Amino acid sequence: MPKTTDDSIKDFRGVWVYVEHADGKATGVSWELLTPGRHMADALGVELGVMIVGDSGSRLATEAFAYGADIAYIIDGPVFSHYRTEPHMRAVVHLINKYQPEIFLLGATVTGRDLASAIAIEVDTGLTADCTQLGVDVEKRLFEMTRPAFGGNIMATILCEQHRPQMATVRPRVMPMPARQPGRLGRIVREELELKEADIATKILKFFPTESEGVNIAEADIIVTAGRGVGSAENLRMIEELAQATGGVVGASRAVVDLGWISYAHQVGQTGKTVRPRLYIAVGVSGAIQHLVGMQNADTIIAINNDPEAPIFSVASVGIVGDLFEVVPELTRQIKAAREQAAANV
């Protein structure tokens, strides 16, 4: 694609979201991105589009319209049946070159990160990865992409002033899901791309399912997270009991994972999972910004820490300053008693 110039920038219009999918089902982050996408499209006075490459395009387009999209661009065919970087990159680049969106969003998943970087290189534009906040300067039509920087010690807002599209990836669960509006309609645009299997160097020979540890903190409604203040791996039993009493799962700060007390699958934060539960209980978590960016969008946050100056209290809905070894067992006891009483009254 030719380099974007000051004169050509004005030709780029529209906000697009890439719909990542597998086995006919879109990833949750694809729909979550329609929330900021809709806000920015309305502010800029443009359409909100989605891009669907591969099978199930029509059905996914219907879902996208229900979640707020106005138009769906679809490219399908046998070569796009399963994700591979080269064919999907070529399909996306073809659509970008033809329809020229000014803003393009992808999920910061394994697939999204792989695809976004390849696209950015091919169309000669910038890419801001792992954004936690999105905004737009309407007057200048500049996409404001905010993400942790310098090891998570500051939040940086990045602009891409001289190239289009302005691209960003956003981690799952950072943005809220849009309200679903069944029956909402939109426009479908189908495009053809002459691409044969022989043109693609990589081949898919077989799929191997990944082994799961049985915990998916990114989808949990209640998370009880242990920080370094818990003191030892043995003391995690106390956290597990509270999680069990609340019907939640166990999370952990990076320090706890680095110490080997629990596996990486439980890690919350910039280098772990981004979560958006209804209830987040932080036990002995200091609240460094690297952790906060991964959980600060929880509906309700309860922080338990003996340091009243701990940064975790800055985002907490309820803060308990006290000895966690006294507070957590008592909290667990009271929750269990309340549940037993509720069950007896049924």
N, C-alpha and C positions, 0 to 999 in steps of 0.2 A: 504494500500500500504506500502511495506517495506520502511524504512528510506533511503533517498538518501545518498549514500556514495561517497567519492572522486573518487572511481573506476567507479561507475555507472553513475556519472554525464556526462561522455563523451559519453554515449549512447543516451543521449537526444539531439534531433536535430529537428529543424523546428520552425516556428513562426505560432501560431494559433490565430484566432479571433472567438469569440462566436457570432453567428448571433441570436440576440434576435428578435422575431417576434410575431405578433398576427394578426389573421384574414387574414393570407396569405401575410402580408406586414411586411418587416423588419423595425426596428427602424433605423433612420438616423445615429445614432452613430455607428451601426454595420458596415456600409460602410465607415464612417469617419475613423474608426480604421484600415482600410485596407491601408490608406496612410502611417502611421508610420510602419505598419506591413510590407508593401512592401519594404520600405527603409531598415529596419533591416534584412529582409530575404535576400535581395540582398547583403548587407554588409557581412552577415554571410555565404553566399553561400548555402542557403537552400530554401526549398519550403515554400510558404505562403499558409497556410491552413485555411479553415473555418470549424466550427462545427455547424451543424444544427440538432436540436432535435425537432421532431414533424412533423406536416403536411406541405405540400408545399415544401418539401426538394428539389426536382428536379428543380422547378422553381426558388427558392431562390439560388440554386447553380449556375444556369445560370447567374443570376444577379451578384453573387459574382465573377464569372470569368470575367464578363464585367468590374468589378471594380478592378481587379488585382489579384485575388486569383488564385492559381495553382491547388489546390486540395480541394475537399469538402467531409467531413466525415458526413454521415447521419445516424441517428437512428430515426425510426418512429414507429407508432403503436398507438392503441386507448388510451393507458395509458398516452401517451405524447401529447394528443390533446390540452390540456390547461396547462399553466405553473403551476407546483407545485414543491416545493423545492426538495422533496425526489426523485421522479422519474427522474427529469431532472439532479439532482446531480449524481444519479447512472449512468445515461447514459454518462455524461461527464467524470466521473471517469473511467468508463470502457474504453473509448477511450484514455484517458491519460495513463492509465496503459498499454494499448496495443501498442500505437504508440509513446509515450514518447516525446512530444514537449518540447523544452527548454524555450520557451516564450509563454505566454497565456494572451490574452487581452480580457477584457469584458467592456461593457459600464457601467458607474456609474449611472445607472437608479435604480428604486426601485427593479426591477427584477434582474438586474445585481449585485447589491450590496448583495442581499439576496443569490443568487446562488454562487457568488465568495467566500464568507466567508465559506459556507458549503463545497465547493470543497477543499479549502485550508486546512481545518481541516482534511478532509478525506484523502488527499494525503500527509499530513504532510509537507506543504511548507509554505512560507511566502506570504503575500499579501499586496501590497501597494495600498491604496485607493485614489481616486480623484486626479489622476496625471494630471499635466498640461503640462509637457514636458517628452518626451521619447527619449532615446538614447541607444547606445550599444557600449561596449568596445570589439571590434572585436578580439583582441589578447587573451583576457581572457574569451571571450564569456559571458560577464556579462551584464545584462539588467540594464540600468541606469534609474531609476524611480524618477522623480522630482515632488514634491508636496509641498504646503504650510505647515508649521509646527509652533509650539508654538503660536497658535492662529492666524496664518497667518503672523507673524512678520518676518519670514525667509523662504527661499526656501531650502528644504532639498532634496538631491539626495540619494536615498536608494538602496542598493544592497542586493541581496539574493545569497550569495556565496556558501552555503553548501547544498541547497535543490533545487529540480526541480519538476515541471516547475517553472520558475520565473513568478509570476502573478501580474497583475495590473488592476485596473479599471480606466477608463478615462471618464470625464464628457462629455455629448453631447456638440457639437459646439466648443470644444477646438481644434480639429484637422480639417484640411480642407478636403472636399470631394475629393476623387480621380477622375481623368478624366475617364469618362465612355467609354469603347471600345466595342461597340456592335459586337457580333460575335466572341469575344475572347473565346477560349476553355480551358477547364481544365479537370481534372480527378475526377470522383465520386467514393467514396468508401462507400458501404452500410454495416452497421453492425447490427446484431440482438442482442437483449437483452431480455432474458427471465424474464419478469416482468408482473405480473397480477394485476388487479385492487384490488383484495383482499389483495395484499401485501402492499398497500399504506394506511396509517392511515387517511390521510386527503381526504375529498371529496368536490367536487365543486357542490353546490346545485343551485346557481343562481348568475347571474351577475347583478350588479347595476351600471348604468352609473354615472360617477362623474359629479358634477355640475361645470360648467365652468363660469368664470367671463368674458368670451369673449375676453381675452387678452392672447396672447402667445408670450411673449417677446423673447423666445429662437429661434423662427422662423422668427422674424421681420427683414426686410431689413434696416429699419431706426428706431433708438431709441433715444429719448430725455430724458435724465436722470436727475432727481432732486436730489441734495445733501442737506445737512443741511443748506448750505448757502442761500437756497431759503427763509428761515425764518419762514414760517408758512404754514399750510394746505391751507389757502385761496390763497396764492401766487402760488399754484400749477396750478391754472387756466392759468397763464402765460405760464407754461410749456406745458399744454394741447394745448394751441393755437399754439405754435411753432410746436408741434408734428403734429397737424392737418394740418398746412401750408406745412410741409415737406412730408406729407403722411406717417408719422411714428406713433409709439406708445410711451407711457410714461413709462419710467423706474424709478427706485429709488434706492438710496443707503440704506444700512441697517439702518443708523441713521434715515432716513425719515420714514421707515417702523416701527421702534421701537417707534418713537414718535406718531404713530397712524395716520399719515397724509394720508397714502395710504396703500392698502392691500399688503400682502406678494407676491401675484402673480406678482407684478411689480419689485420685488427686484433683483438686479444684484450683483453678487459677490460670494465669497466663500461659504456663507451660503444661497445664493439665486440661481439665474439661471446663467449659463455661456452662453454668447451670442457671435455671430460672424456676426454682421450686416455689410452692405456696408458702412453705415454712423452711427456714434455714437456721439451724442452731450451731453457733460457732463456739467451741469449747477450748479455751486456752490458745486461741488464735490471736496473734498480735494485730494482724490486719495490714500487712504491707500492701502497697498498691498492686503488686503482682497477683496477690490473692483477691483483692477487692474487685478487680476487673472481671474476675470469673464468677462472682456471686452477688454483686451489688444490686442486680435487678430482681432478686427474690421478692416475693410479695411481702413477707414478714421476716425480719431478721432478729434473732435473739442472740445476744453476745454475752458470754460468761467469761470474765477475766478479772484477775486480782489487781490489775493496773488500771486505774481510772483514766489514765492518759493514753491508753492503747488506741491506735487508729481505727480498730474495728468498731468502736463506739460511734464513729462519725457517720456510719451508714446503718447503724442498728435501729430497729423500731423499738426494741426493749433492751436495755443494758442492765446486767447484773454484775456489780462489782463485789467479788467475794472469792473465797477459796473454792475452786471447782470440785475439790474432793469432798466438800460438804454439800455444795449446791446441786451437783449432778445426781448423786444418789437420792437426795430428798425430792428433786424434781421427778425422777423416775418413779419413786414410791408414790407420789401424789397422782401422777398420770395413771399408774396401774390401779390405784384405789378408785379413781374417778371412772375408769373403764369398767371395773368390776361392779360398781354401784349402778352404772348405766345398764349393764347387762342384767342385773338383778331386777331392775325396774321394768324390763320388757315383758 
